[in-house]
Amino acid sequence: MTHRTTAGRRVALGLTAMASLIAQAYAQEATTATNSAPAADQSMQTVQVTGYRNSLLSSAKDKKEAVGFQDSINAEDFGKFPDKNIAESLSRVPGVQVSRDVTGEGMTIQIRGLGSSFTKILLNNSPIAVASSGPIDGANTNREVDLDLLPTDLFTKLTVSKSPTAGQIEGGAAGVVNLRSARPFDKEGRQLSVGLTGTKQQIADKAGFRGNVVGSNTWGGKYGLLGGISFSRQQARTTGFETVGWTNPNLTAAQSSSAGRNATGGGNWTIPATVPAGAGNGLVPGTAIDQAFLLSHNPGLTIDQIDNAIVPRLGRTMEYYGTKDKISAVVAAEYRPTENLHFYLDTMYSKKDDDMQRNAYTWAVRNNASIPLNMTVDRTDCAAGCVVTGGTFANALNFIEFGPRRDKVDLLGFNPGAEWKITPKLTLDVAGNWNRSRFTHEAPTVMPITAPNSGNTITYANDGGVPSIVSNMDLNDPANYQWIGGRVNIQNELRETKTKGFHTNLAWGDKALTIKGGFAWDDINRRIRAQDNSAAWQAAVCGNNPNVFLQGPNGAPPCNGASTPGASATALYPGYGTGYTAGQTTPLTYQGSLITNSALQGFLVPGPYGRLALDWDRFRQASNYDYFNGTAPDSGASSTGASAGYIREKAKAVYLEANGELQPAGFNMRWNAGVRYVRTEQMVGSLNSQPDPRNGNLTLNGSKYPNVSEWVYQDTDYSNTLPSATMALDLRKDLVFRAAASRSMTRVNPNDLRPGINFSGVSADVGTMGNPSLKPYLSDNIDLGLDWYTGREGYISLTGFQKRINGFTVNENISMPFSALAPYGINYNTLIPAQQQAIDSRGGPENATVVMTRPRNADGILRIRGLELGWVQPLDKILPWRGFGFNETLTLINQKASGEGSSGFIALGVPKKTNNLSVYYENHGYMFRFMHTYSEGSQVATANQSGITAAALYGRDYKQLDFSSSFELDRIFDRDGLPMLTFDIVNLNKAKRSGYFQFANATMSQYEPGRTFALGLRMKF
């Protein structure tokens, strides 16, 4: 802690010294201005504030005039936002952190130490929900909003409110962000802006582009119409390393005499009891692999070190490449029949289509029988676990995951409204909203594997970064892969969200006192559907094609690639041939596997970046993929990890607030106080499997009809009262003190609410279930801040805050009779035969008990305290060269839990320190800006990962440097009609997004998108 404390003091001293320097400069200037007037002929130097600096000026003005803790980012002109991505723009606000996709692009934001689902995103003051799963490695449940779907070109203002008022839509315990799209009266008259930019990601093989056209006109001060379109094609590529957890071996009693054998958990890797044939490395087949063998072949290690040291479960290098297309459009209309009456309509459509290929090259330790030789580990005492730093692993297996990934998401929204100033003191505004978003995720996977007992040996080395995993086989040779032990998957996900609402506000009063009240009705529903046809596709592709196709309990036959029917085929339609086709109108009667083992290698071809890839177009046709994909049945879970489910929340809210100004002791004070009452009606549902009633008492193995998937719903409701009070006291004309106290709320993660049930084993004795009765998170907030406005766009803002949050969940175990699960769609006939036998052995469905784990609200409190520094400073009065300045934001956060569950819950993904620094120059038509983003590493997932009790997941420190520039050629050459030229570099320092598993030298993932260059032109007519 000493070095961090010292560093923090140095930063504080540096900031203090700089503040003192600026204060002295301003004081000296003020003294000079007071004591002497400039000569009549003295030339006055001025700086024309345009572009980026004009955006900062508008933001400083908004911040100063706000009552509460609010920051905004403004566009200078239509299609001329200062940043290329909304999430990146918001990162310039103190307390806001950006979450990035593996490509390095900002996607979602977090405010003040809480996850992105705790931030309420509004589009033109109305709630929206985007139906995507988030980043490639994410499983968002749709309280989050992917901001990369919304292009900055079509927006004029972003506002972040961190101290709520009664009039704001509830749901954002951390804060509320309002995205304001362009309207015609933002800039009266005829306007037309056109921009086109070419982009090139350094490690991708093709270039991309983006562009925008925004035009508007107003007529007679009454009518206005605006239309805009933004489009882009990004040729993207990311390389990296990832593993589905880390694991240690599950040693048998013969392999370890230690009393603490397998004490740390894990054990997903089984070392064989004897050396199998073909293990290689001079090992004699049939030799017992006992404790003596392990110690002699791993000299210098104890059996506890061998037992507890971890290696990647599925360590793999990966490539993710392809095309990302986006198109967005806005149409906005305004009508102002009188000076006091204003009608508007905002519409937006946005669509994103990611057509990507994901290839992963994997060393399979999980469920494998590798034999460790000459292992080394990173510490002597491995009682709490340690990390393998090197070794040789005989009898290894490698496989490749090939798969196209097609993600499509769209958003369509309409926001009509009106504002009417009825009298000089009475104002009414009404607004409606309707939004719909759809998402489809298609991600088939083809997984050929190396042959077992083929002498495959892995040489492994881990120096603390990405592990080196090298096979003695040529893994780029198609001849080294086969079907036996491999598999294919069809797993899709379909989502849809709909949002509709009506909001009205009535205000009476003037600047001294205004009383305001209103009503809000919002209805948001989200449905996630998963589809899985892996068993049928695998049976046809490589499972010797059984000729009955009803999905049964035995799953798909294993991939063997046989060319003739019979052999190991397992019937997937037990009822087929009995006269009951269970809806199968066209029986499939393939003879042998569609793609035999010998034919597989012909589909493995050199990829665009030198690694082995799959010829997907040929494989798709030969495997009859389109048929199996088009007929995929619904499933309980998808490849993104999100559970199938439905949630609908209808909220009715009323509020009353007062605003005004006072002059206590001669100081001007602006204030706001109010209370909001909201009632939420909630319906949650999950997809459960029920037996077809036509089967009678037949068990599933002999059923003539398949199970019927149906949705099970449960209703609940709750109410919340949310008070708030804020004041801004002008200590001087340039010095503002602010204070706020409030209560805010966020509704629970939909995954925790859904009533679905999953058993974790064939004994049907333990499982998990959702809890529709969970109450929302409530946060009691205190904010104190001081702002000093140093002139023009400059200000220094210091804010301290505290959040006390209750509602976090802990898991509880509930024992209940098996029959009590019937309301959740689980009964005896929905179980597989092995589970039925287990229930019978415990006395049958009426007597057998099960233990279900479900979340519930804990009595504990999570306290988050933080300090935010915002500093925007032009340096014209300090440096001899005018136009320089900087923009600094620093956020320090500390969190602590107390009470029940205090050791079990934490706000995940919360860095203790974030720092964003921009240094800019803008003058004479030139603009240059360097932006540095820093986020300290933090815990991102709870413990017990991969079954290892103490294993949690962490993100590493992240630093990214970007460069942006523009050249206003009309000003530079003093000629009207010339365009603006822009040149940007994203991720100039080639930052990597990385995380680790339990120990810092156990890398969990690392993604390297590299640099992206952009060269563009912008014209205004």
Buried (B, 14 or more C-beta within 10 A) or exposed (E): EEEEEEEEEEBEEEBEEBBEEBEEBBEEEEEEEEEEEEEEEEEEEEBEBBBBBBBBBBBBBBBBEBBBBBBBBBBBBBBBBBBBBBBBBBBBBBBBBBBBBBBBBBBBBBBBBBBBBBBBBBBBBBBBBBBBBBBBBBBBBBBBBBBBBBBBBBBBBBBBBBBBBBBBBBBBBBBBBBBBBBBBBBBEEEBBBBBBBBBBBEBBEBBBBBBBBBBBBBEEEEBBBBBBBBBBBBBBBBBBBBBBBBBBBBBBEEBBEBEEBBBBBBBBBBBBEBBBEBBBBEBEEEEEBBBEBBBEBBEEBBBBBBBBBBBBBBBBBBBBBBBBBBBBBBBBBBBBEEEEEBBBBBBBBBBBBBEBBBBBBBBBBBEBBBBBBBBBBBBEEBEEBBBBBBBBBBBBBBBBBBBBBBBBBBBBBBBBBBBBBEEEEEBBBBBBBBBBBBBBBBBBBBBBBBBBBBBBBBBBEBEBEBBEBEBBBEBEEBEBBBBBBBBBBBBBBBBBBBBBBBBBBBBBBEEEEBBBBBBBBBBBBBBBBBBBBBBBBBBBBBBBBBBBBBBBBBBBBBBBBBBEBEEEBBBBBBBBEEEBBBEBEEEBEBEBBBBBBEBBBEBBEEBBBEBBBBBBEEBBEBBBBEBBBEBBBBBBBBBBEBBBBBBBBBBBBBBBBBBBBEEEEEEBBBBBBBBBBBEBBBBBBBBBBBBBEEBEEBBBEEBBBBBBBEBBBBEBEBEBEBBBBBBBBBEEEBEBBBBBBBBBBBBBBBBBBBBBBBBEEEBBBEBBBBBBBBBBBBBBBBBBBBBBBBBBBBBBBBBBBBBBBBBBBBEEEEEEEBBBBEEBBBBBBBBBBEBBEBBEEBEEBEEBEBEBBBBBBBEBBBBBBBBBBBBBBBBBBBEEEBBBBBBBBBBBBEBEBEEBBBEBBBBBBBBBBBBBBBBBBBBEBBBBBBBBBBBBBBBBBEBEBBBBEEBBBBBBEBEBBBBBBBBBBBBBEEEEEBBBBBBBBBBBEBBBBBBBBBBEBBBBBBBBBBBBBBBBBBBBE
